Amino acid sequence: MPDHPQQGGFFVPTDPAAPPLEAALAAGRRAIAVRRDLHRYPEVAWTEMRTASLAARRLSDLGWEVRIGAQVLDPTKRLGLPSPEELDAHARRAAEQGADPAFLERVQGGMTAVVGDLHGALPGPTVALRVDMDALPIPEAEGAAHHPAQAGFASANAGTMHACGHDGHTAIGLAVAEVFAPLRAQMHGTLRLIFQPGEEGGRGALPMVAAGVLDDVDYLLSCHLGCGIPSGEFRSAMNGFFATTKIDATFHGQAAHAGFEPDQGSNALLAAAQAVTALHAIPRHHGGASRINVGVLRAGSGRNIIADTAYLMLETRGQTADIDAYMVARAKAALEGAAAMQGCSVEVVAAGSATTTPCDRALSDVVAEAAAAVPGLRAEAEPWHAGASDDFAYMMRRVQERGGLATYAGIGTDLPSGHHTRTFDIREADLAPGVAALVAAIHRLLHHAGPPSSLAAGGGAALPRGAGR
């Protein structure tokens, strides 16, 4: 290993090369085709088998060290897992739709997590970028006014679409992999790309945290397209995410003939309906914002039968973890009370969660300064208020607890409709500057010295860098 001048116990590179912005912009433009392919074949949480296998193949072909499935995911921590029959059906579909056979077997059974590491030739910190891969159970719009439909890459999987931009996030992650792959000989430290399943519903982050994927990370980044940020703008920090708990509730009653002996039944449908009104009537917490929503109600089997089962899917959110815990406690009381009123029982199961933690300003300032070098992109360090939830916060918290720094960036893109709608789409031209902004930030961090605590707000081009933690 070549000698380096020393400063304060850390070596200082002489005149670090500028970030490869032209290569990043070119890779970002090529990412449009990747995004369209992923958009065409969306996969919901724990079924991202085609997506994960193709991401692993691309990383492997680029020379990254790839870990997949059980290597980067604790299966005992998974929530909201589809049935074995559903998982098998999705595996068959993934194979039919072009999944990579060499990796498909390793992501079956709800093991759809991929991590790629690129180790530089010189010592330095570990910088990680997380991107999510899952889609939503929403049927996509079919009209000519919807660009994916008009251009021929709308969802081929009925009832499922990328309605939150995760297809774009995965494409961005693979573009970053492409840019850094040929730079290993000049790289300091390690770049890690984390392709996370199951962000929707708060299911994928905790199993990866439990597997130790974040334990050696010094600087952690993630990104999201849209979120109200306009095209041409990049926010290096998004705060204001809610803590959230996802709950499945199954009511069990007693079937009976609705005309002959209705008194012999216990109406699970009515219990669920009363629960819905009680849930939405929960008093809001005085200490901060809170949310509750019942998104699914299924019950009954016929008009002349007292329904013996009913099923709810709901979620709570809170500005803090304590507020969310308050909402969860009141929600469980409402569910149990409604069941008791109708002589039913209720089974309550946690199906996912996310916490909340703020972005580190020292890191987001450096990220914004680096991103400002991208032509035509306005980079802002002032935090953007997100107002939704993302289980990436568990990853952030793990890194922060171990002395690292984390931030969640927003890539602006003008949207034809809001997130989680049938007509959601992104402005694809915004992928290229988004890739370039992340490449610039990662390049800067890989040239920073020592422990994250030494990262100065605004960091300059001459930041020293060291051997990491």
Secondary structure, 3 states (H helix, E strand, C coil): CCCCCEECCEECCCCCCCCCHHHHHHHHHHHHHHHHHHHHCCCCCCCCHHHHHHHHHHHHHCCCEEEEHHHCCCHHHCCCCCCHHHHHHHHHHHHHCCCCHHHHHHHCCCCCCEEEEEECCEEEEEEEEEEECCCECCCCCCCCCCHHHHHCCCCCCCCCECCCCHHHHHHHHHHHHHHHHHHHHHCEEEEEEEEECCCCCCCCHHHHHHCCCCCCCCEEEEEEECCCCCCCEEECCEECCCEEEEEEEEEECECCECCCCHHHCECHHHHHHHHHHHHHCCCCCCCCCEEEEEEEEEECCCCCECCCEEEEEEEEEECCHHHHHHHHHHHHHHHHHHHHHCCCEEEEEEEEEECCCCCCHHHHHHHHHHHCCCCCCEEECCCEECCCCCCHHHHHHHHHHCCCEEEEEEECCCCCCCCCCCCCCCCHHHHHHHHHHHHHHHHHHCCCCCCHHHCCCCCCCCCCCCCCC
